[in-house]
Amino acid sequence: MTLNKESTIAHFEHSIEWVQSLTELTDKEWRRAIADGKWSTAEIIAHFVPWDEFILKARLKEFWNDRPLPQAPDVHKMNQQSAERARKEERSETIGRFIAVRTKLLQETKKIEASRWTTPFLIGQTELTLSSYFQGLIKHDLHHMEQIKKVLSTERR
């Protein structure tokens, strides 16, 4: 799958609509772990927020500065903090935060010239393009979306 700007934008739009649809879940569905030892839907959705914020603040405007981009923050720590926050806040707040930051990411993505989609840049020693970078992010989104869909479909039978 080679990603271009249009398919990335379509994914971001779909993800916003899909997360918005989660407002219809019961509180039990929203807070139940997707499997033993795994996060709940609430925690999964909440963990997208700091990563989208990181992309917006630390990566998106720095992609073509001819110097390596900063490494990502501590994954475990950032995910743990977002999961803890999700356990304390209302579903509407978690969903609202996701929609707000993903909408901003969508808007900023729309501003990127299509020609930039194949321009290489570095993260550490790894050379990427926007196409390959967003492909990884979307694969991650889809993995979690499938987990949630699967657990909801088995709960609702």
C-alpha positions as CSV (number, residue, x, y, z in Angstrom):
1,M,0.0,0.0,0.0
2,T,1.5,3.3,-1.1
3,L,0.0,6.2,0.6
4,N,-0.6,9.6,-0.9
5,K,-1.9,12.8,0.5
6,E,-5.5,12.1,-0.6
7,S,-5.6,8.6,1.1
8,T,-4.1,10.0,4.2
9,I,-6.7,12.8,4.4
10,A,-9.4,10.2,3.8
11,H,-8.1,8.1,6.6
12,F,-8.0,11.0,9.0
13,E,-11.6,12.0,8.1
14,H,-12.8,8.4,8.6
15,S,-11.0,8.1,11.9
16,I,-12.7,11.3,13.2
17,E,-16.1,10.0,12.1
18,W,-15.4,6.5,13.6
19,V,-14.3,7.8,17.0
20,Q,-17.4,10.1,17.0
21,S,-19.5,7.0,16.6
22,L,-18.1,5.6,19.8
23,T,-20.3,8.1,21.7
24,E,-23.0,5.5,21.2
25,L,-21.2,2.9,23.3
26,T,-22.5,2.0,26.8
27,D,-20.2,3.0,29.6
28,K,-19.5,-0.7,30.2
29,E,-18.4,-1.1,26.5
30,W,-16.3,2.1,26.7
31,R,-14.4,1.1,29.8
32,R,-14.1,-2.7,29.4
33,A,-10.6,-4.0,28.5
34,I,-10.5,-5.4,24.9
35,A,-8.8,-8.6,26.4
36,D,-7.2,-9.7,29.6
37,G,-4.3,-7.4,30.4
38,K,-5.1,-5.0,27.5
39,W,-6.5,-1.5,27.4
40,S,-10.1,-0.4,27.2
41,T,-11.6,1.4,24.2
42,A,-11.3,4.6,26.3
43,E,-7.6,4.1,26.9
44,I,-6.9,3.2,23.2
45,I,-8.7,6.3,22.0
46,A,-7.0,8.5,24.6
47,H,-3.5,7.3,23.6
48,F,-3.9,8.6,20.1
49,V,-4.1,12.2,21.4
50,P,-0.5,12.8,22.7
51,W,0.9,11.2,19.6
52,D,-1.1,13.4,17.3
53,E,0.0,16.4,19.4
54,F,3.6,15.3,19.1
55,I,3.4,15.0,15.3
56,L,1.8,18.5,15.1
57,K,4.3,20.2,17.5
58,A,7.6,18.3,17.0
59,R,7.4,16.8,13.5
60,L,5.1,18.3,11.0
61,K,6.7,21.7,10.7
62,E,10.3,20.3,11.0
63,F,10.2,17.7,8.2
64,W,12.2,19.6,5.7
65,N,14.7,21.5,7.8
66,D,17.6,19.3,6.5
67,R,18.4,18.0,10.0
68,P,17.3,14.8,11.7
69,L,14.0,15.1,13.5
70,P,13.9,14.4,17.2
71,Q,13.3,10.9,18.4
72,A,9.8,10.2,19.8
73,P,9.2,10.6,23.6
74,D,9.2,7.6,25.8
75,V,6.5,5.4,24.3
76,H,5.6,3.5,27.5
77,K,5.5,6.7,29.6
78,M,3.4,8.7,27.2
79,N,1.0,5.8,26.7
80,Q,0.7,5.1,30.4
81,Q,-0.1,8.8,31.1
82,S,-2.8,8.9,28.4
83,A,-4.3,5.6,29.7
84,E,-4.4,7.0,33.3
85,R,-6.1,10.2,32.1
86,A,-8.7,8.2,30.1
87,R,-9.6,6.2,33.3
88,K,-10.4,9.5,35.1
89,E,-12.2,11.6,32.4
90,E,-15.6,11.4,30.8
91,R,-16.0,9.7,27.5
92,S,-17.1,12.9,25.9
93,E,-13.9,14.6,27.0
94,T,-11.7,11.8,25.6
95,I,-13.6,11.8,22.3
96,G,-13.6,15.6,22.2
97,R,-9.8,15.7,22.7
98,F,-9.2,13.1,20.0
99,I,-11.5,14.9,17.5
100,A,-9.9,18.3,18.2
101,V,-6.3,17.2,17.7
102,R,-7.0,14.8,14.8
103,T,-9.0,17.6,13.1
104,K,-5.9,19.9,13.5
105,L,-3.7,17.2,12.1
106,L,-6.1,16.8,9.2
107,Q,-6.1,20.5,8.5
108,E,-2.3,20.7,8.6
109,T,-1.9,17.6,6.4
110,K,-4.2,19.3,3.8
111,K,-1.7,22.2,3.7
112,I,1.2,20.1,2.7
113,E,2.1,20.3,-1.0
114,A,1.5,17.0,-2.8
115,S,5.1,17.1,-4.2
116,R,6.4,16.9,-0.6
117,W,4.9,13.5,-0.1
118,T,7.9,11.7,-1.6
119,T,10.6,14.1,-0.3
120,P,13.0,12.2,2.1
121,F,13.7,13.3,5.6
122,L,15.5,11.7,8.6
123,I,14.3,10.6,12.0
124,G,17.5,9.6,13.8
125,Q,19.3,7.6,11.1
126,T,16.1,6.4,9.4
127,E,15.2,8.0,6.1
128,L,11.5,8.3,5.5
129,T,9.0,10.1,3.3
130,L,5.7,11.5,4.4
131,S,4.1,8.6,2.5
132,S,6.0,6.0,4.6
133,Y,5.7,8.0,7.8
134,F,1.9,8.3,7.6
135,Q,1.6,4.7,6.4
136,G,3.0,3.6,9.7
137,L,0.7,5.8,11.7
138,I,-2.3,4.7,9.7
139,K,-1.4,1.0,10.1
140,H,-1.2,1.7,13.9
141,D,-4.6,3.4,13.9
142,L,-6.2,0.6,11.9
143,H,-4.7,-2.1,14.2
144,H,-6.4,-0.5,17.2
145,M,-9.7,0.2,15.3
146,E,-9.9,-3.5,14.4
147,Q,-9.3,-4.5,18.0
148,I,-12.2,-2.3,19.1
149,K,-14.5,-3.4,16.3
150,K,-13.7,-7.1,17.1
151,V,-14.5,-6.8,20.9
152,L,-17.7,-4.8,20.2
153,S,-18.9,-7.2,17.6
154,T,-18.5,-10.1,20.1
155,E,-20.1,-8.2,22.9
156,R,-23.2,-7.3,20.9
157,R,-24.0,-10.8,19.6
